[in-house]
Amino acid sequence: MGWVLGMMINMTNVVPVPEDVISLSLPVFVLLLILFVVFLVISISFLCHACRCRRKLVYEVNQL
């Protein structure tokens, strides 16, 4: 396995670097970051809501 790892490390120097690298501008990066945070907050709030609903349902079933 050692020679395979050595060959792979050696062959990474042969891979050409792409010349057309697209970089994000600062406003686009900030917009994507805000969008990610909004989706994260929404998903966590849905998870908390589902846990509360399930706990309430289990409590109501146990009362019967």
N, CA, C and O atoms as a CHARMM CRD file, in Angstrom:
* protein
*
  256
    1    1 MET  N      0.82100  -1.18200   0.00000 PROA 1      0.00000
    2    1 MET  CA     0.00000   0.00000   0.00000 PROA 1      0.00000
    3    1 MET  C      0.87200   1.25600   0.00000 PROA 1      0.00000
    4    1 MET  O      0.42000   2.31800  -0.42800 PROA 1      0.00000
    5    2 GLY  N      2.08500   1.15200   0.46200 PROA 2      0.00000
    6    2 GLY  CA     2.93900   2.32100   0.53900 PROA 2      0.00000
    7    2 GLY  C      3.29700   2.88100  -0.82100 PROA 2      0.00000
    8    2 GLY  O      3.34000   4.09800  -0.99900 PROA 2      0.00000
    9    3 TRP  N      3.56000   1.99300  -1.80300 PROA 3      0.00000
   10    3 TRP  CA     3.93200   2.49500  -3.11900 PROA 3      0.00000
   11    3 TRP  C      2.75200   3.13800  -3.82700 PROA 3      0.00000
   12    3 TRP  O      2.93500   4.05000  -4.63300 PROA 3      0.00000
   13    4 VAL  N      1.51600   2.66300  -3.52800 PROA 4      0.00000
   14    4 VAL  CA     0.32800   3.25600  -4.14000 PROA 4      0.00000
   15    4 VAL  C      0.14200   4.68500  -3.64300 PROA 4      0.00000
   16    4 VAL  O     -0.13800   5.59300  -4.42500 PROA 4      0.00000
   17    5 LEU  N      0.29800   4.87100  -2.34900 PROA 5      0.00000
   18    5 LEU  CA     0.16700   6.20400  -1.78300 PROA 5      0.00000
   19    5 LEU  C      1.26200   7.12900  -2.32200 PROA 5      0.00000
   20    5 LEU  O      0.99700   8.29000  -2.63300 PROA 5      0.00000
   21    6 GLY  N      2.46000   6.62900  -2.42800 PROA 6      0.00000
   22    6 GLY  CA     3.54900   7.41900  -2.97700 PROA 6      0.00000
   23    6 GLY  C      3.31600   7.78900  -4.43000 PROA 6      0.00000
   24    6 GLY  O      3.62800   8.90400  -4.84800 PROA 6      0.00000
   25    7 MET  N      2.76400   6.85200  -5.20700 PROA 7      0.00000
   26    7 MET  CA     2.48000   7.13900  -6.60500 PROA 7      0.00000
   27    7 MET  C      1.37900   8.19300  -6.72500 PROA 7      0.00000
   28    7 MET  O      1.45800   9.08300  -7.57200 PROA 7      0.00000
   29    8 MET  N      0.35500   8.09200  -5.87700 PROA 8      0.00000
   30    8 MET  CA    -0.73800   9.06100  -5.93900 PROA 8      0.00000
   31    8 MET  C     -0.23600  10.45000  -5.56500 PROA 8      0.00000
   32    8 MET  O     -0.62300  11.43600  -6.19200 PROA 8      0.00000
   33    9 ILE  N      0.61500  10.53800  -4.55700 PROA 9      0.00000
   34    9 ILE  CA     1.17100  11.83800  -4.16400 PROA 9      0.00000
   35    9 ILE  C      2.05400  12.38300  -5.27500 PROA 9      0.00000
   36    9 ILE  O      2.03800  13.58300  -5.54900 PROA 9      0.00000
   37   10 ASN  N      2.81600  11.52100  -5.91100 PROA 10     0.00000
   38   10 ASN  CA     3.69200  11.94300  -6.98500 PROA 10     0.00000
   39   10 ASN  C      2.88000  12.39400  -8.19900 PROA 10     0.00000
   40   10 ASN  O      3.26500  13.35900  -8.86000 PROA 10     0.00000
   41   11 MET  N      1.77000  11.72800  -8.51200 PROA 11     0.00000
   42   11 MET  CA     0.96300  12.04800  -9.68300 PROA 11     0.00000
   43   11 MET  C      0.14200  13.32300  -9.49900 PROA 11     0.00000
   44   11 MET  O     -0.34200  13.88000 -10.48500 PROA 11     0.00000
   45   12 THR  N     -0.02600  13.79400  -8.27700 PROA 12     0.00000
   46   12 THR  CA    -0.77800  15.02800  -8.09000 PROA 12     0.00000
   47   12 THR  C     -0.01200  16.23100  -8.62900 PROA 12     0.00000
   48   12 THR  O     -0.61300  17.26500  -8.92200 PROA 12     0.00000
   49   13 ASN  N      1.29500  16.11000  -8.76200 PROA 13     0.00000
   50   13 ASN  CA     2.07000  17.20500  -9.34200 PROA 13     0.00000
   51   13 ASN  C      1.88100  17.29500 -10.85000 PROA 13     0.00000
   52   13 ASN  O      2.19500  18.32300 -11.45100 PROA 13     0.00000
   53   14 VAL  N      1.37300  16.23100 -11.47100 PROA 14     0.00000
   54   14 VAL  CA     1.20400  16.18200 -12.91400 PROA 14     0.00000
   55   14 VAL  C     -0.13900  16.78400 -13.33000 PROA 14     0.00000
   56   14 VAL  O     -0.29200  17.19300 -14.48100 PROA 14     0.00000
   57   15 VAL  N     -1.10600  16.84700 -12.42800 PROA 15     0.00000
   58   15 VAL  CA    -2.43700  17.34400 -12.74300 PROA 15     0.00000
   59   15 VAL  C     -2.35400  18.83100 -13.09300 PROA 15     0.00000
   60   15 VAL  O     -1.83200  19.62600 -12.31200 PROA 15     0.00000
   61   16 PRO  N     -2.86800  19.20600 -14.26400 PROA 16     0.00000
   62   16 PRO  CA    -2.78400  20.61900 -14.63800 PROA 16     0.00000
   63   16 PRO  C     -3.75300  21.47600 -13.81700 PROA 16     0.00000
   64   16 PRO  O     -4.83800  21.02700 -13.44700 PROA 16     0.00000
   65   17 VAL  N     -3.34800  22.69000 -13.54700 PROA 17     0.00000
   66   17 VAL  CA    -4.17200  23.62300 -12.79200 PROA 17     0.00000
   67   17 VAL  C     -5.11900  24.31400 -13.77200 PROA 17     0.00000
   68   17 VAL  O     -4.66900  24.82800 -14.79600 PROA 17     0.00000
   69   18 PRO  N     -6.42900  24.33600 -13.47900 PROA 18     0.00000
   70   18 PRO  CA    -7.34600  25.01100 -14.40300 PROA 18     0.00000
   71   18 PRO  C     -7.08700  26.51900 -14.41400 PROA 18     0.00000
   72   18 PRO  O     -6.88400  27.13700 -13.36900 PROA 18     0.00000
   73   19 GLU  N     -7.10000  27.08400 -15.59800 PROA 19     0.00000
   74   19 GLU  CA    -6.78000  28.49900 -15.72700 PROA 19     0.00000
   75   19 GLU  C     -7.99700  29.38600 -15.47900 PROA 19     0.00000
   76   19 GLU  O     -7.84900  30.52600 -15.03700 PROA 19     0.00000
   77   20 ASP  N     -9.19000  28.88000 -15.75600 PROA 20     0.00000
   78   20 ASP  CA   -10.40500  29.67800 -15.59200 PROA 20     0.00000
   79   20 ASP  C    -11.02800  29.40500 -14.23300 PROA 20     0.00000
   80   20 ASP  O    -11.96400  28.61600 -14.11100 PROA 20     0.00000
   81   21 VAL  N    -10.50200  30.06000 -13.22900 PROA 21     0.00000
   82   21 VAL  CA   -11.02900  29.91000 -11.88000 PROA 21     0.00000
   83   21 VAL  C    -12.03800  31.03200 -11.64800 PROA 21     0.00000
   84   21 VAL  O    -11.71400  32.21500 -11.74900 PROA 21     0.00000
   85   22 ILE  N    -13.26400  30.63100 -11.33700 PROA 22     0.00000
   86   22 ILE  CA   -14.31400  31.61500 -11.09000 PROA 22     0.00000
   87   22 ILE  C    -14.34500  31.90200  -9.59900 PROA 22     0.00000
   88   22 ILE  O    -14.57200  31.00400  -8.78800 PROA 22     0.00000
   89   23 SER  N    -14.11800  33.14000  -9.24900 PROA 23     0.00000
   90   23 SER  CA   -14.15900  33.50200  -7.84000 PROA 23     0.00000
   91   23 SER  C    -15.44000  34.28000  -7.55900 PROA 23     0.00000
   92   23 SER  O    -15.94600  35.00200  -8.41700 PROA 23     0.00000
   93   24 LEU  N    -15.94200  34.12300  -6.37100 PROA 24     0.00000
   94   24 LEU  CA   -17.15000  34.82500  -5.97400 PROA 24     0.00000
   95   24 LEU  C    -16.80600  36.23300  -5.52400 PROA 24     0.00000
   96   24 LEU  O    -15.81200  36.46600  -4.83600 PROA 24     0.00000
   97   25 SER  N    -17.64900  37.15500  -5.92800 PROA 25     0.00000
   98   25 SER  CA   -17.45700  38.51200  -5.43000 PROA 25     0.00000
   99   25 SER  C    -17.97800  38.57700  -3.99800 PROA 25     0.00000
  100   25 SER  O    -18.71700  37.69500  -3.56000 PROA 25     0.00000
  101   26 LEU  N    -17.60000  39.60000  -3.28800 PROA 26     0.00000
  102   26 LEU  CA   -17.97300  39.72700  -1.88400 PROA 26     0.00000
  103   26 LEU  C    -19.49400  39.79100  -1.68600 PROA 26     0.00000
  104   26 LEU  O    -20.00000  39.11200  -0.79300 PROA 26     0.00000
  105   27 PRO  N    -20.24300  40.56900  -2.46900 PROA 27     0.00000
  106   27 PRO  CA   -21.70000  40.59400  -2.26700 PROA 27     0.00000
  107   27 PRO  C    -22.36900  39.23100  -2.49900 PROA 27     0.00000
  108   27 PRO  O    -23.30300  38.86200  -1.78700 PROA 27     0.00000
  109   28 VAL  N    -21.88700  38.49900  -3.49000 PROA 28     0.00000
  110   28 VAL  CA   -22.45700  37.17800  -3.76100 PROA 28     0.00000
  111   28 VAL  C    -22.13800  36.22900  -2.60800 PROA 28     0.00000
  112   28 VAL  O    -22.99600  35.45400  -2.18500 PROA 28     0.00000
  113   29 PHE  N    -20.92200  36.28700  -2.10700 PROA 29     0.00000
  114   29 PHE  CA   -20.54100  35.43600  -0.98500 PROA 29     0.00000
  115   29 PHE  C    -21.38000  35.74800   0.25000 PROA 29     0.00000
  116   29 PHE  O    -21.85200  34.83500   0.92800 PROA 29     0.00000
  117   30 VAL  N    -21.56700  37.03200   0.54200 PROA 30     0.00000
  118   30 VAL  CA   -22.36400  37.43100   1.70500 PROA 30     0.00000
  119   30 VAL  C    -23.80600  36.98600   1.53000 PROA 30     0.00000
  120   30 VAL  O    -24.42400  36.50900   2.48200 PROA 30     0.00000
  121   31 LEU  N    -24.35300  37.13500   0.32600 PROA 31     0.00000
  122   31 LEU  CA   -25.72400  36.69900   0.06100 PROA 31     0.00000
  123   31 LEU  C    -25.87800  35.19500   0.26000 PROA 31     0.00000
  124   31 LEU  O    -26.84800  34.75300   0.87400 PROA 31     0.00000
  125   32 LEU  N    -24.94800  34.41400  -0.24400 PROA 32     0.00000
  126   32 LEU  CA   -25.00300  32.96300  -0.06900 PROA 32     0.00000
  127   32 LEU  C    -24.84800  32.57000   1.39900 PROA 32     0.00000
  128   32 LEU  O    -25.50000  31.63600   1.86600 PROA 32     0.00000
  129   33 LEU  N    -23.99500  33.27400   2.11600 PROA 33     0.00000
  130   33 LEU  CA   -23.81100  32.99900   3.53500 PROA 33     0.00000
  131   33 LEU  C    -25.08400  33.30100   4.32200 PROA 33     0.00000
  132   33 LEU  O    -25.48300  32.52400   5.19000 PROA 33     0.00000
  133   34 ILE  N    -25.71400  34.42200   4.01800 PROA 34     0.00000
  134   34 ILE  CA   -26.97400  34.77400   4.68900 PROA 34     0.00000
  135   34 ILE  C    -28.05900  33.77000   4.35400 PROA 34     0.00000
  136   34 ILE  O    -28.83100  33.37500   5.22800 PROA 34     0.00000
  137   35 LEU  N    -28.12600  33.35200   3.10200 PROA 35     0.00000
  138   35 LEU  CA   -29.11500  32.35100   2.69300 PROA 35     0.00000
  139   35 LEU  C    -28.89700  31.03100   3.42500 PROA 35     0.00000
  140   35 LEU  O    -29.85900  30.39500   3.85600 PROA 35     0.00000
  141   36 PHE  N    -27.65200  30.62100   3.56600 PROA 36     0.00000
  142   36 PHE  CA   -27.34100  29.39600   4.29900 PROA 36     0.00000
  143   36 PHE  C    -27.77100  29.50000   5.75600 PROA 36     0.00000
  144   36 PHE  O    -28.35200  28.56300   6.30300 PROA 36     0.00000
  145   37 VAL  N    -27.48800  30.63300   6.38500 PROA 37     0.00000
  146   37 VAL  CA   -27.86200  30.82600   7.79000 PROA 37     0.00000
  147   37 VAL  C    -29.37900  30.83600   7.94500 PROA 37     0.00000
  148   37 VAL  O    -29.90200  30.27600   8.90800 PROA 37     0.00000
  149   38 VAL  N    -30.08700  31.46000   7.01700 PROA 38     0.00000
  150   38 VAL  CA   -31.55500  31.47900   7.07800 PROA 38     0.00000
  151   38 VAL  C    -32.10700  30.05800   6.96100 PROA 38     0.00000
  152   38 VAL  O    -32.98900  29.67500   7.72900 PROA 38     0.00000
  153   39 PHE  N    -31.60100  29.27900   6.01300 PROA 39     0.00000
  154   39 PHE  CA   -32.05600  27.89800   5.87500 PROA 39     0.00000
  155   39 PHE  C    -31.72500  27.07500   7.11600 PROA 39     0.00000
  156   39 PHE  O    -32.51600  26.22700   7.52900 PROA 39     0.00000
  157   40 LEU  N    -30.57900  27.31900   7.70200 PROA 40     0.00000
  158   40 LEU  CA   -30.19400  26.60200   8.91400 PROA 40     0.00000
  159   40 LEU  C    -31.13200  26.93300  10.06400 PROA 40     0.00000
  160   40 LEU  O    -31.56100  26.03100  10.78500 PROA 40     0.00000
  161   41 VAL  N    -31.45900  28.20600  10.25000 PROA 41     0.00000
  162   41 VAL  CA   -32.36700  28.61300  11.32100 PROA 41     0.00000
  163   41 VAL  C    -33.75800  28.04100  11.08800 PROA 41     0.00000
  164   41 VAL  O    -34.40000  27.58400  12.03400 PROA 41     0.00000
  165   42 ILE  N    -34.23800  28.05700   9.84200 PROA 42     0.00000
  166   42 ILE  CA   -35.55800  27.49600   9.54100 PROA 42     0.00000
  167   42 ILE  C    -35.58700  26.00700   9.82300 PROA 42     0.00000
  168   42 ILE  O    -36.56000  25.51100  10.39000 PROA 42     0.00000
  169   43 SER  N    -34.55200  25.28600   9.44300 PROA 43     0.00000
  170   43 SER  CA   -34.54500  23.84000   9.67200 PROA 43     0.00000
  171   43 SER  C    -34.47400  23.50700  11.15900 PROA 43     0.00000
  172   43 SER  O    -35.11800  22.55900  11.60800 PROA 43     0.00000
  173   44 ILE  N    -33.70700  24.26500  11.92100 PROA 44     0.00000
  174   44 ILE  CA   -33.63800  24.02500  13.36400 PROA 44     0.00000
  175   44 ILE  C    -34.97100  24.34900  14.02800 PROA 44     0.00000
  176   44 ILE  O    -35.39900  23.64900  14.94600 PROA 44     0.00000
  177   45 SER  N    -35.63200  25.41800  13.56100 PROA 45     0.00000
  178   45 SER  CA   -36.93800  25.74400  14.14500 PROA 45     0.00000
  179   45 SER  C    -37.97500  24.67400  13.81100 PROA 45     0.00000
  180   45 SER  O    -38.80400  24.34000  14.65700 PROA 45     0.00000
  181   46 PHE  N    -37.94300  24.12900  12.59100 PROA 46     0.00000
  182   46 PHE  CA   -38.84600  23.02700  12.25200 PROA 46     0.00000
  183   46 PHE  C    -38.56000  21.79800  13.11500 PROA 46     0.00000
  184   46 PHE  O    -39.48700  21.10600  13.53500 PROA 46     0.00000
  185   47 LEU  N    -37.30600  21.53100  13.37400 PROA 47     0.00000
  186   47 LEU  CA   -36.94100  20.39300  14.21300 PROA 47     0.00000
  187   47 LEU  C    -37.45500  20.57600  15.63400 PROA 47     0.00000
  188   47 LEU  O    -37.99800  19.64100  16.22200 PROA 47     0.00000
  189   48 CYS  N    -37.28800  21.76800  16.18900 PROA 48     0.00000
  190   48 CYS  CA   -37.79400  22.04700  17.53800 PROA 48     0.00000
  191   48 CYS  C    -39.31100  21.95100  17.58300 PROA 48     0.00000
  192   48 CYS  O    -39.87300  21.41900  18.54100 PROA 48     0.00000
  193   49 HSD  N    -39.97400  22.45900  16.56000 PROA 49     0.00000
  194   49 HSD  CA   -41.43200  22.39200  16.50800 PROA 49     0.00000
  195   49 HSD  C    -41.90600  20.94000  16.44100 PROA 49     0.00000
  196   49 HSD  O    -42.86800  20.57000  17.11500 PROA 49     0.00000
  197   50 ALA  N    -41.24100  20.12300  15.63700 PROA 50     0.00000
  198   50 ALA  CA   -41.61200  18.71600  15.52500 PROA 50     0.00000
  199   50 ALA  C    -41.40000  17.98600  16.84800 PROA 50     0.00000
  200   50 ALA  O    -42.20800  17.13700  17.22400 PROA 50     0.00000
  201   51 CYS  N    -40.31900  18.31000  17.55400 PROA 51     0.00000
  202   51 CYS  CA   -40.07200  17.66700  18.84900 PROA 51     0.00000
  203   51 CYS  C    -41.14600  18.05800  19.85900 PROA 51     0.00000
  204   51 CYS  O    -41.61400  17.21900  20.63000 PROA 51     0.00000
  205   52 ARG  N    -41.54000  19.34800  19.85500 PROA 52     0.00000
  206   52 ARG  CA   -42.59100  19.78900  20.77400 PROA 52     0.00000
  207   52 ARG  C    -43.92200  19.12900  20.45300 PROA 52     0.00000
  208   52 ARG  O    -44.64400  18.71600  21.36100 PROA 52     0.00000
  209   53 CYS  N    -44.25400  19.02400  19.17100 PROA 53     0.00000
  210   53 CYS  CA   -45.51400  18.38600  18.77700 PROA 53     0.00000
  211   53 CYS  C    -45.51700  16.91100  19.14900 PROA 53     0.00000
  212   53 CYS  O    -46.53000  16.38600  19.61100 PROA 53     0.00000
  213   54 ARG  N    -44.38900  16.24400  18.95000 PROA 54     0.00000
  214   54 ARG  CA   -44.32400  14.82700  19.28400 PROA 54     0.00000
  215   54 ARG  C    -44.42600  14.61800  20.79400 PROA 54     0.00000
  216   54 ARG  O    -45.10700  13.70200  21.25400 PROA 54     0.00000
  217   55 ARG  N    -43.75500  15.46000  21.55200 PROA 55     0.00000
  218   55 ARG  CA   -43.81200  15.35200  23.00300 PROA 55     0.00000
  219   55 ARG  C    -45.24500  15.58400  23.49800 PROA 55     0.00000
  220   55 ARG  O    -45.71900  14.89500  24.40100 PROA 55     0.00000
  221   56 LYS  N    -45.91800  16.55600  22.89700 PROA 56     0.00000
  222   56 LYS  CA   -47.30000  16.85500  23.26900 PROA 56     0.00000
  223   56 LYS  C    -48.20600  15.68100  22.91400 PROA 56     0.00000
  224   56 LYS  O    -49.09300  15.33200  23.69300 PROA 56     0.00000
  225   57 LEU  N    -47.99600  15.06600  21.74800 PROA 57     0.00000
  226   57 LEU  CA   -48.80500  13.92800  21.32500 PROA 57     0.00000
  227   57 LEU  C    -48.58600  12.73500  22.24200 PROA 57     0.00000
  228   57 LEU  O    -49.54500  12.05800  22.61100 PROA 57     0.00000
  229   58 VAL  N    -47.35300  12.46900  22.61200 PROA 58     0.00000
  230   58 VAL  CA   -47.06200  11.34500  23.51200 PROA 58     0.00000
  231   58 VAL  C    -47.68400  11.60200  24.87500 PROA 58     0.00000
  232   58 VAL  O    -48.20700  10.67900  25.50000 PROA 58     0.00000
  233   59 TYR  N    -47.63300  12.84100  25.34300 PROA 59     0.00000
  234   59 TYR  CA   -48.23000  13.19600  26.63400 PROA 59     0.00000
  235   59 TYR  C    -49.73800  12.98400  26.60100 PROA 59     0.00000
  236   59 TYR  O    -50.31600  12.47000  27.55800 PROA 59     0.00000
  237   60 GLU  N    -50.38700  13.38600  25.48400 PROA 60     0.00000
  238   60 GLU  CA   -51.83100  13.22400  25.37900 PROA 60     0.00000
  239   60 GLU  C    -52.22500  11.75000  25.29600 PROA 60     0.00000
  240   60 GLU  O    -53.25200  11.36200  25.85300 PROA 60     0.00000
  241   61 VAL  N    -51.44000  10.92800  24.61900 PROA 61     0.00000
  242   61 VAL  CA   -51.74200   9.49600  24.50200 PROA 61     0.00000
  243   61 VAL  C    -51.57100   8.83300  25.86100 PROA 61     0.00000
  244   61 VAL  O    -52.35200   7.94600  26.20500 PROA 61     0.00000
  245   62 ASN  N    -50.58800   9.22900  26.63200 PROA 62     0.00000
  246   62 ASN  CA   -50.37100   8.63200  27.94400 PROA 62     0.00000
  247   62 ASN  C    -51.44600   9.03800  28.94300 PROA 62     0.00000
  248   62 ASN  O    -51.68000   8.32000  29.91500 PROA 62     0.00000
  249   63 GLN  N    -52.09700  10.16200  28.72900 PROA 63     0.00000
  250   63 GLN  CA   -53.16300  10.59700  29.63400 PROA 63     0.00000
  251   63 GLN  C    -54.44500   9.78200  29.45100 PROA 63     0.00000
  252   63 GLN  O    -55.27300   9.70600  30.35800 PROA 63     0.00000
  253   64 LEU  N    -54.60300   9.17200  28.26900 PROA 64     0.00000
  254   64 LEU  CA   -55.81900   8.38000  28.00400 PROA 64     0.00000
  255   64 LEU  C    -55.82100   7.09000  28.71400 PROA 64     0.00000
  256   64 LEU  O    -56.77200   6.31800  28.59100 PROA 64     0.00000
